[in-house]
Amino acid sequence: MHNEARDIRHRLRQDEIITAARRCFRQYGFHAASMADLASEAQLSVGQIYRYFSSKDAIIEEIVKRMIDRRTREMIGTSSSTQLPKLLAWRPVLNEEDEALMLEVVAEAARNPRVAQMMHEADARMFTQACHNIKTAYPGLSDERIRSCVEVLAVMIDGTSYRRLTPLKASEKTLYLLYQQIHHLLFQSEDS
């Protein structure tokens, strides 16, 4: 019982540090934020943070893991459904903070090989999950077709994330119809 209570306190403290780090990284960016900045935001000493995370990269890794886990949960049932054209056309933000932090992660990955490796691993997890979702929804498609569909969807979804930073320049209704056509084209029988 004592170990369980300690583990719960440990996880709660890690969550507090992650929450503070997310705020700090949004303000300064991953690259510019120092451990002192993180400690100040978390109202802890740098030494206390090191009791829970071995480095700033370990904190970034945990943030990326949590964002990818959340995206994977959201993706289940979306990538192969009729919801996708709506999500692409109307560009709703599912989690504004995650969207902004993911841009920071991508920028940091260009500078930091460890973060680039995290992105590679996270992308592989999401890609595998998306392939599984599509295989379940469209069992008649070949594995190669499924991988190709997931790649096209990833480009559209990632591109939409970046396009949210700019005003929409086309009618949502027209975009929705085009995305429906693309969706149909991607998932139609390979015999067609």
Disulfide bonds with the S-S distance in Angstrom:
none
